[in-house]
Amino acid sequence: MTKYWEVEFASFIKKSQYQKVVWLSSLLVFVSMFARGTYRAGTNLVDEPSKLRRYNELLHRIANFQLELARNKVVRVPDEEFFLMLADATDGLKIDIIFLLEHVNRNAQA
C-alpha cells in the first residue's frame, strides 16, 4: 500500500460509521468519473472495454463494502484488506491517487 493509502487508511479507521459511509459515497462518485474516460461522450461507443470492466468491478467492491458497513455487518471484509484492494485496483487503473483522494476528502466534508 502506498503512503497515500496508508495515511487515508489511518484516517478512515478513526471515522464514525456515518463518516465512513459518506467517504465511500464520495469515492464512488469520483471513481465513476474516472471510468467515464473509457468511453466516448455522447455516444454508446466504449474505447477501452477491458478497463471499463475493471472500473465496474472496483465500483462493485466499493459499493458492496459500503452496504455492509451501512448495515453494520460484523462479518465483512476487514478495513485494511479493503484498502489494500483499493490501492492495488487504483494502481492497476493508473488513477492519480493524489487527485482522487484530495477530491474524495473535499467532497466528503462538504
BAZAZA-31340 format. One record per atom (N, C-alpha, C): residue number from 0; residue in one letter; x, y, z. Coordinates in pm, 1 decimal. Atoms other than C-alpha are relative to their C-alpha. Example, Ala and Ser with C-alpha at 12.3 -4.5 7.8 and 13.67 -1.06 7.14 Angstrom:
<recs>
{i:0 aa:A x:89.0 y:-119.0 z:0.0}
{i:0 aa:A x:1230.0 y:-450.0 z:780.0}
{i:0 aa:A x:90.0 y:120.0 z:0.0}
{i:1 aa:S x:-82.0 y:-119.0 z:-6.0}
{i:1 aa:S x:1367.0 y:-106.0 z:714.0}
{i:1 aa:S x:-77.0 y:109.0 z:73.0}
</recs>
This chain:
<recs>
{i:0 aa:M x:85.7 y:-117.3 z:0.0}
{i:0 aa:M x:0.0 y:0.0 z:0.0}
{i:0 aa:M x:90.1 y:123.4 z:0.0}
{i:1 aa:T x:-79.9 y:-122.3 z:6.7}
{i:1 aa:T x:138.0 y:343.4 z:-92.3}
{i:1 aa:T x:-21.0 y:84.6 z:124.8}
{i:2 aa:K x:11.3 y:-86.4 z:-118.7}
{i:2 aa:K x:195.6 y:610.4 z:169.5}
{i:2 aa:K x:-131.1 y:78.0 z:-0.4}
{i:3 aa:Y x:126.3 y:-74.1 z:7.8}
{i:3 aa:Y x:-112.3 y:797.0 z:41.6}
{i:3 aa:Y x:-116.0 y:-83.6 z:52.0}
{i:4 aa:W x:106.1 y:87.9 z:-47.9}
{i:4 aa:W x:-337.0 y:497.5 z:102.2}
{i:4 aa:W x:19.6 y:-31.7 z:148.0}
{i:5 aa:E x:-25.5 y:24.6 z:-142.7}
{i:5 aa:E x:-169.2 y:431.1 z:438.4}
{i:5 aa:E x:-53.4 y:114.5 z:85.6}
{i:6 aa:V x:50.8 y:-117.8 z:-71.6}
{i:6 aa:V x:-247.4 y:785.7 z:551.2}
{i:6 aa:V x:-152.1 y:1.7 z:-2.7}
{i:7 aa:E x:145.9 y:1.4 z:13.7}
{i:7 aa:E x:-602.5 y:754.8 z:420.3}
{i:7 aa:E x:-62.1 y:-109.5 z:86.2}
{i:8 aa:F x:48.5 y:109.0 z:-84.3}
{i:8 aa:F x:-648.0 y:421.5 z:595.0}
{i:8 aa:F x:1.1 y:41.5 z:146.9}
{i:9 aa:A x:-9.6 y:-45.4 z:-139.6}
{i:9 aa:A x:-528.7 y:569.7 z:926.2}
{i:9 aa:A x:-111.2 y:98.7 z:33.5}
{i:10 aa:S x:109.4 y:-95.2 z:-19.9}
{i:10 aa:S x:-784.2 y:848.2 z:884.1}
{i:10 aa:S x:-135.5 y:-71.0 z:-0.8}
{i:11 aa:F x:127.1 y:71.4 z:16.7}
{i:11 aa:F x:-1062.8 y:611.9 z:775.0}
{i:11 aa:F x:-39.2 y:-75.0 z:126.2}
{i:12 aa:I x:34.8 y:82.7 z:-116.0}
{i:12 aa:I x:-1043.9 y:384.7 z:1079.0}
{i:12 aa:I x:-39.0 y:84.4 z:122.0}
{i:13 aa:K x:38.2 y:-89.0 z:-110.0}
{i:13 aa:K x:-1090.8 y:687.9 z:1308.0}
{i:13 aa:K x:-138.8 y:61.3 z:-20.5}
{i:14 aa:K x:129.2 y:-60.4 z:31.5}
{i:14 aa:K x:-1415.0 y:792.8 z:1136.4}
{i:14 aa:K x:-114.9 y:-78.1 z:64.3}
{i:15 aa:S x:122.3 y:67.2 z:-45.0}
{i:15 aa:S x:-1762.3 y:716.8 z:1265.2}
{i:15 aa:S x:-55.1 y:-81.6 z:-117.4}
{i:16 aa:Q x:61.5 y:80.0 z:106.4}
{i:16 aa:Q x:-1972.7 y:469.2 z:1070.8}
{i:16 aa:Q x:-62.0 y:92.3 z:-105.9}
{i:17 aa:Y x:61.9 y:-94.7 z:93.5}
{i:17 aa:Y x:-2167.2 y:757.7 z:916.4}
{i:17 aa:Y x:105.5 y:67.1 z:-87.1}
{i:18 aa:Q x:-106.3 y:-66.3 z:76.2}
{i:18 aa:Q x:-1847.4 y:938.4 z:812.1}
{i:18 aa:Q x:64.6 y:-95.8 z:-100.7}
{i:19 aa:K x:-55.2 y:98.9 z:92.4}
{i:19 aa:K x:-1715.4 y:617.8 z:656.1}
{i:19 aa:K x:-92.2 y:-18.8 z:-120.3}
{i:20 aa:V x:96.8 y:16.7 z:109.8}
{i:20 aa:V x:-2032.9 y:573.7 z:451.3}
{i:20 aa:V x:3.4 y:121.3 z:-92.0}
{i:21 aa:V x:-8.7 y:-121.5 z:81.7}
{i:21 aa:V x:-2011.2 y:935.6 z:333.7}
{i:21 aa:V x:128.1 y:0.3 z:-82.3}
{i:22 aa:W x:-127.8 y:4.8 z:71.0}
{i:22 aa:W x:-1643.8 y:894.2 z:242.1}
{i:22 aa:W x:-6.7 y:-100.2 z:-114.4}
{i:23 aa:L x:13.8 y:101.5 z:105.6}
{i:23 aa:L x:-1721.2 y:576.0 z:46.9}
{i:23 aa:L x:-91.6 y:48.4 z:-111.9}
{i:24 aa:S x:88.9 y:-58.3 z:102.1}
{i:24 aa:S x:-2006.0 y:757.4 z:-132.4}
{i:24 aa:S x:77.6 y:95.4 z:-88.7}
{i:25 aa:S x:-82.6 y:-94.0 z:75.5}
{i:25 aa:S x:-1764.1 y:1028.3 z:-235.2}
{i:25 aa:S x:98.9 y:-75.1 z:-88.2}
{i:26 aa:L x:-91.9 y:81.9 z:78.6}
{i:26 aa:L x:-1515.0 y:764.4 z:-350.0}
{i:26 aa:L x:-70.7 y:-58.1 z:-122.2}
{i:27 aa:L x:77.4 y:53.4 z:112.7}
{i:27 aa:L x:-1784.6 y:604.6 z:-566.6}
{i:27 aa:L x:-21.5 y:105.8 z:-108.2}
{i:28 aa:V x:22.5 y:-108.5 z:95.9}
{i:28 aa:V x:-1861.5 y:939.6 z:-730.3}
{i:28 aa:V x:124.6 y:24.1 z:-84.0}
{i:29 aa:F x:-120.9 y:-37.1 z:74.3}
{i:29 aa:F x:-1501.1 y:1012.8 z:-823.4}
{i:29 aa:F x:58.1 y:-116.3 z:-80.0}
{i:30 aa:V x:-46.2 y:113.7 z:80.5}
{i:30 aa:V x:-1407.9 y:661.1 z:-934.1}
{i:30 aa:V x:-87.0 y:-13.1 z:-124.6}
{i:31 aa:S x:87.7 y:8.4 z:117.9}
{i:31 aa:S x:-1713.1 y:661.4 z:-1161.9}
{i:31 aa:S x:32.9 y:110.5 z:-100.4}
{i:32 aa:M x:-41.0 y:-107.4 z:91.5}
{i:32 aa:M x:-1593.0 y:993.5 z:-1305.3}
{i:32 aa:M x:123.3 y:-41.7 z:-79.7}
{i:33 aa:F x:-117.0 y:51.2 z:71.7}
{i:33 aa:F x:-1258.8 y:833.5 z:-1392.1}
{i:33 aa:F x:-42.5 y:-102.6 z:-104.6}
{i:34 aa:A x:46.6 y:104.6 z:92.0}
{i:34 aa:A x:-1445.5 y:544.6 z:-1555.3}
{i:34 aa:A x:-58.2 y:59.3 z:-128.2}
{i:35 aa:R x:55.0 y:-65.1 z:119.4}
{i:35 aa:R x:-1610.7 y:789.5 z:-1793.9}
{i:35 aa:R x:103.9 y:17.7 z:-109.9}
{i:36 aa:G x:-106.5 y:-15.3 z:98.3}
{i:36 aa:G x:-1274.4 y:823.1 z:-1965.3}
{i:36 aa:G x:18.0 y:-120.7 z:-90.7}
{i:37 aa:T x:-14.1 y:121.2 z:81.1}
{i:37 aa:T x:-1316.4 y:473.8 z:-2111.3}
{i:37 aa:T x:-95.5 y:-3.5 z:-118.8}
{i:38 aa:Y x:93.6 y:-2.0 z:112.4}
{i:38 aa:Y x:-1597.6 y:568.0 z:-2348.9}
{i:38 aa:Y x:-13.4 y:140.2 z:-55.9}
{i:39 aa:R x:16.0 y:-129.1 z:67.3}
{i:39 aa:R x:-1682.6 y:845.8 z:-2592.2}
{i:39 aa:R x:-127.1 y:68.4 z:46.3}
{i:40 aa:A x:114.3 y:-78.4 z:-47.5}
{i:40 aa:A x:-1907.8 y:1114.6 z:-2451.3}
{i:40 aa:A x:-100.1 y:19.7 z:-112.9}
{i:41 aa:G x:106.4 y:-24.4 z:97.2}
{i:41 aa:G x:-2240.0 y:1149.2 z:-2626.6}
{i:41 aa:G x:-25.7 y:-115.2 z:-95.6}
{i:42 aa:T x:19.6 y:116.8 z:86.2}
{i:42 aa:T x:-2218.8 y:804.1 z:-2786.0}
{i:42 aa:T x:-15.8 y:-124.5 z:86.7}
{i:43 aa:N x:3.8 y:128.9 z:-69.1}
{i:43 aa:N x:-2264.8 y:438.9 z:-2694.6}
{i:43 aa:N x:129.3 y:-77.6 z:-20.6}
{i:44 aa:L x:-125.4 y:65.7 z:32.7}
{i:44 aa:L x:-1907.0 y:361.5 z:-2800.4}
{i:44 aa:L x:93.2 y:-4.7 z:120.9}
{i:45 aa:V x:-96.6 y:20.2 z:-107.5}
{i:45 aa:V x:-1662.1 y:218.8 z:-2548.5}
{i:45 aa:V x:136.7 y:-18.0 z:-64.3}
{i:46 aa:D x:-134.8 y:6.0 z:56.2}
{i:46 aa:D x:-1297.7 y:282.5 z:-2633.4}
{i:46 aa:D x:89.2 y:-101.5 z:71.6}
{i:47 aa:E x:-83.9 y:89.9 z:-79.8}
{i:47 aa:E x:-1148.5 y:71.9 z:-2353.0}
{i:47 aa:E x:-88.0 y:-96.5 z:80.2}
{i:48 aa:P x:95.0 y:88.0 z:-70.3}
{i:48 aa:P x:-1389.2 y:-212.9 z:-2268.2}
{i:48 aa:P x:60.3 y:-76.6 z:117.7}
{i:49 aa:S x:-57.8 y:76.0 z:-111.5}
{i:49 aa:S x:-1147.8 y:-411.9 z:-2050.6}
{i:49 aa:S x:26.8 y:91.2 z:120.1}
{i:50 aa:K x:-22.1 y:-95.6 z:-108.6}
{i:50 aa:K x:-1059.6 y:-102.4 z:-1849.6}
{i:50 aa:K x:-133.3 y:39.2 z:64.4}
{i:51 aa:L x:133.1 y:-31.0 z:-53.1}
{i:51 aa:L x:-1429.6 y:-15.6 z:-1813.1}
{i:51 aa:L x:-48.0 y:-114.1 z:90.2}
{i:52 aa:R x:38.2 y:115.3 z:-81.9}
{i:52 aa:R x:-1489.1 y:-367.3 z:-1680.5}
{i:52 aa:R x:73.3 y:2.5 z:134.1}
{i:53 aa:R x:-75.7 y:-8.5 z:-124.8}
{i:53 aa:R x:-1211.5 y:-320.9 z:-1420.8}
{i:53 aa:R x:-55.2 y:111.3 z:90.3}
{i:54 aa:Y x:64.2 y:-107.0 z:-78.5}
{i:54 aa:Y x:-1370.0 y:8.9 z:-1314.7}
{i:54 aa:Y x:-130.7 y:-50.8 z:59.9}
{i:55 aa:N x:127.1 y:52.5 z:-48.1}
{i:55 aa:N x:-1705.5 y:-165.4 z:-1286.8}
{i:55 aa:N x:20.8 y:-93.2 z:118.7}
{i:56 aa:E x:-29.9 y:91.7 z:-109.9}
{i:56 aa:E x:-1553.8 y:-435.5 z:-1065.6}
{i:56 aa:E x:41.2 y:78.8 z:125.5}
{i:57 aa:L x:-40.4 y:-83.5 z:-112.9}
{i:57 aa:L x:-1390.7 y:-170.9 z:-844.6}
{i:57 aa:L x:-120.6 y:69.4 z:61.9}
{i:58 aa:L x:120.1 y:-67.6 z:-49.8}
{i:58 aa:L x:-1717.5 y:22.7 z:-815.7}
{i:58 aa:L x:-89.3 y:-98.6 z:76.5}
{i:59 aa:H x:78.8 y:103.2 z:-67.9}
{i:59 aa:H x:-1897.4 y:-300.3 z:-722.8}
{i:59 aa:H x:57.4 y:-30.0 z:138.2}
{i:60 aa:R x:-63.0 y:32.3 z:-128.9}
{i:60 aa:R x:-1645.7 y:-377.7 z:-447.9}
{i:60 aa:R x:-16.4 y:113.3 z:100.2}
{i:61 aa:I x:19.0 y:-114.9 z:-89.7}
{i:61 aa:I x:-1667.3 y:-25.3 z:-305.6}
{i:61 aa:I x:-144.0 y:5.1 z:48.7}
{i:62 aa:A x:142.1 y:-7.1 z:-35.7}
{i:62 aa:A x:-2048.6 y:-27.8 z:-313.0}
{i:62 aa:A x:-38.3 y:-112.4 z:96.4}
{i:63 aa:N x:30.1 y:112.4 z:-88.5}
{i:63 aa:N x:-2065.1 y:-372.7 z:-151.6}
{i:63 aa:N x:58.3 y:23.5 z:139.8}
{i:64 aa:F x:-62.5 y:-30.8 z:-128.7}
{i:64 aa:F x:-1822.6 y:-267.3 z:122.9}
{i:64 aa:F x:-82.2 y:105.9 z:73.6}
{i:65 aa:Q x:81.4 y:-107.6 z:-57.7}
{i:65 aa:Q x:-2030.0 y:46.7 z:180.0}
{i:65 aa:Q x:-132.3 y:-55.0 z:54.1}
{i:66 aa:L x:127.4 y:58.5 z:-42.5}
{i:66 aa:L x:-2353.9 y:-153.9 z:200.3}
{i:66 aa:L x:17.5 y:-82.6 z:127.3}
{i:67 aa:E x:-24.7 y:80.4 z:-119.2}
{i:67 aa:E x:-2207.9 y:-398.6 z:451.2}
{i:67 aa:E x:29.7 y:87.4 z:121.7}
{i:68 aa:L x:-29.7 y:-93.5 z:-108.4}
{i:68 aa:L x:-2077.6 y:-109.7 z:658.8}
{i:68 aa:L x:-128.2 y:68.4 z:47.9}
{i:69 aa:A x:125.2 y:-67.6 z:-35.3}
{i:69 aa:A x:-2413.2 y:72.1 z:647.6}
{i:69 aa:A x:-94.5 y:-93.6 z:75.6}
{i:70 aa:R x:83.4 y:99.1 z:-68.6}
{i:70 aa:R x:-2588.0 y:-248.4 z:758.0}
{i:70 aa:R x:59.9 y:-43.9 z:132.9}
{i:71 aa:N x:-70.4 y:33.3 z:-124.3}
{i:71 aa:N x:-2340.8 y:-269.3 z:1045.5}
{i:71 aa:N x:31.6 y:-148.7 z:8.0}
{i:72 aa:K x:-31.3 y:142.3 z:8.3}
{i:72 aa:K x:-2245.1 y:-616.0 z:929.6}
{i:72 aa:K x:133.0 y:-26.3 z:70.0}
{i:73 aa:V x:-119.5 y:31.1 z:-78.7}
{i:73 aa:V x:-1994.4 y:-763.6 z:1172.6}
{i:73 aa:V x:99.9 y:-79.5 z:-83.7}
{i:74 aa:V x:-86.7 y:83.1 z:82.9}
{i:74 aa:V x:-1855.5 y:-1024.4 z:933.0}
{i:74 aa:V x:1.8 y:60.1 z:-140.2}
{i:75 aa:R x:-18.6 y:-62.1 z:131.4}
{i:75 aa:R x:-1726.3 y:-833.9 z:631.0}
{i:75 aa:R x:149.0 y:9.3 z:-26.6}
{i:76 aa:V x:-141.1 y:-18.6 z:34.2}
{i:76 aa:V x:-1402.7 y:-760.0 z:452.4}
{i:76 aa:V x:60.7 y:97.6 z:101.2}
{i:77 aa:P x:-64.1 y:-93.4 z:-93.5}
{i:77 aa:P x:-1167.1 y:-603.4 z:708.7}
{i:77 aa:P x:43.1 y:129.0 z:-71.3}
{i:78 aa:D x:-35.2 y:-130.2 z:57.7}
{i:78 aa:D x:-1092.8 y:-234.1 z:652.9}
{i:78 aa:D x:137.1 y:-2.2 z:-67.4}
{i:79 aa:E x:-134.7 y:0.8 z:56.3}
{i:79 aa:E x:-723.3 y:-296.0 z:595.3}
{i:79 aa:E x:5.5 y:-78.5 z:-131.5}
{i:80 aa:E x:4.3 y:79.8 z:123.4}
{i:80 aa:E x:-790.5 y:-565.3 z:335.1}
{i:80 aa:E x:-69.0 y:78.8 z:-112.2}
{i:81 aa:F x:70.1 y:-83.7 z:97.4}
{i:81 aa:F x:-1035.2 y:-331.3 z:160.6}
{i:81 aa:F x:93.2 y:107.8 z:-55.2}
{i:82 aa:F x:-91.8 y:-104.7 z:45.1}
{i:82 aa:F x:-773.3 y:-55.5 z:147.0}
{i:82 aa:F x:114.3 y:-56.9 z:-83.8}
{i:83 aa:L x:-101.8 y:64.5 z:83.8}
{i:83 aa:L x:-512.8 y:-296.6 z:10.0}
{i:83 aa:L x:-55.8 y:-24.1 z:-140.0}
{i:84 aa:M x:65.7 y:20.5 z:128.6}
{i:84 aa:M x:-761.0 y:-383.6 z:-266.4}
{i:84 aa:M x:-12.3 y:132.3 z:-74.6}
{i:85 aa:L x:10.8 y:-132.1 z:62.6}
{i:85 aa:L x:-822.6 y:-12.0 z:-332.6}
{i:85 aa:L x:134.0 y:43.7 z:-58.4}
{i:86 aa:A x:-133.6 y:-40.0 z:45.1}
{i:86 aa:A x:-450.4 y:54.9 z:-358.2}
{i:86 aa:A x:39.5 y:-77.5 z:-124.9}
{i:87 aa:D x:-35.9 y:84.3 z:113.8}
{i:87 aa:D x:-398.6 y:-236.4 z:-595.6}
{i:87 aa:D x:-83.2 y:35.9 z:-123.6}
{i:88 aa:A x:89.1 y:-28.6 z:112.9}
{i:88 aa:A x:-701.1 y:-157.0 z:-814.1}
{i:88 aa:A x:26.6 y:137.3 z:-60.5}
{i:89 aa:T x:-24.4 y:-134.1 z:53.2}
{i:89 aa:T x:-631.7 y:215.8 z:-843.8}
{i:89 aa:T x:135.8 y:9.7 z:-66.9}
{i:90 aa:D x:-131.1 y:5.1 z:63.7}
{i:90 aa:D x:-267.9 y:144.8 z:-922.4}
{i:90 aa:D x:-11.6 y:-66.2 z:-137.6}
{i:91 aa:G x:18.4 y:70.6 z:126.1}
{i:91 aa:G x:-370.6 y:-102.1 z:-1193.2}
{i:91 aa:G x:-72.9 y:82.1 z:-104.2}
{i:92 aa:L x:75.3 y:-87.3 z:91.0}
{i:92 aa:L x:-608.7 y:153.7 z:-1342.2}
{i:92 aa:L x:73.8 y:130.4 z:-29.5}
{i:93 aa:K x:-83.6 y:-119.3 z:16.8}
{i:93 aa:K x:-337.8 y:421.1 z:-1324.3}
{i:93 aa:K x:-77.2 y:128.8 z:36.0}
{i:94 aa:I x:74.1 y:-115.4 z:-50.6}
{i:94 aa:I x:-563.7 y:656.3 z:-1127.5}
{i:94 aa:I x:96.5 y:88.5 z:77.5}
{i:95 aa:D x:-81.0 y:-96.9 z:-73.7}
{i:95 aa:D x:-395.1 y:971.0 z:-998.3}
{i:95 aa:D x:-51.7 y:3.7 z:144.1}
{i:96 aa:I x:44.8 y:16.7 z:-138.2}
{i:96 aa:I x:-421.5 y:890.3 z:-626.8}
{i:96 aa:I x:-6.9 y:132.6 z:74.4}
{i:97 aa:I x:0.1 y:-129.5 z:-68.4}
{i:97 aa:I x:-332.5 y:1238.3 z:-504.3}
{i:97 aa:I x:-124.3 y:79.6 z:-39.0}
{i:98 aa:F x:119.1 y:-70.0 z:49.4}
{i:98 aa:F x:-603.9 y:1393.6 z:-722.2}
{i:98 aa:F x:-126.5 y:-64.7 z:56.0}
{i:99 aa:L x:118.4 y:71.4 z:-46.4}
{i:99 aa:L x:-855.7 y:1123.9 z:-628.7}
{i:99 aa:L x:-27.0 y:26.8 z:147.5}
{i:100 aa:L x:21.6 y:-14.7 z:-144.2}
{i:100 aa:L x:-804.3 y:1144.1 z:-253.2}
{i:100 aa:L x:-28.4 y:143.7 z:40.7}
{i:101 aa:E x:27.1 y:-141.2 z:-28.8}
{i:101 aa:E x:-794.7 y:1523.1 z:-249.5}
{i:101 aa:E x:-147.5 y:32.3 z:-25.5}
{i:102 aa:H x:138.8 y:-29.3 z:34.8}
{i:102 aa:H x:-1133.0 y:1539.2 z:-423.8}
{i:102 aa:H x:-99.6 y:-82.0 z:81.9}
{i:103 aa:V x:87.9 y:83.6 z:-82.4}
{i:103 aa:V x:-1287.8 y:1249.6 z:-232.0}
{i:103 aa:V x:-15.0 y:62.0 z:138.2}
{i:104 aa:N x:6.0 y:-57.2 z:-135.2}
{i:104 aa:N x:-1198.0 y:1409.0 z:101.0}
{i:104 aa:N x:-69.1 y:134.3 z:2.5}
{i:105 aa:R x:67.5 y:-130.5 z:4.9}
{i:105 aa:R x:-1308.2 y:1756.8 z:-0.5}
{i:105 aa:R x:-150.4 y:-18.1 z:-14.7}
{i:106 aa:N x:141.6 y:25.1 z:25.0}
{i:106 aa:N x:-1641.7 y:1623.4 z:-126.7}
{i:106 aa:N x:-66.8 y:-63.7 z:123.2}
{i:107 aa:A x:56.1 y:68.9 z:-117.0}
{i:107 aa:A x:-1693.5 y:1404.6 z:182.5}
{i:107 aa:A x:-20.7 y:96.4 z:116.5}
{i:108 aa:Q x:13.4 y:-98.1 z:-108.6}
{i:108 aa:Q x:-1655.2 y:1710.2 z:409.4}
{i:108 aa:Q x:-102.4 y:107.9 z:-29.7}
{i:109 aa:A x:92.9 y:-107.3 z:40.3}
{i:109 aa:A x:-1892.7 y:1935.1 z:214.5}
{i:109 aa:A x:-135.1 y:-15.9 z:64.3}
</recs>
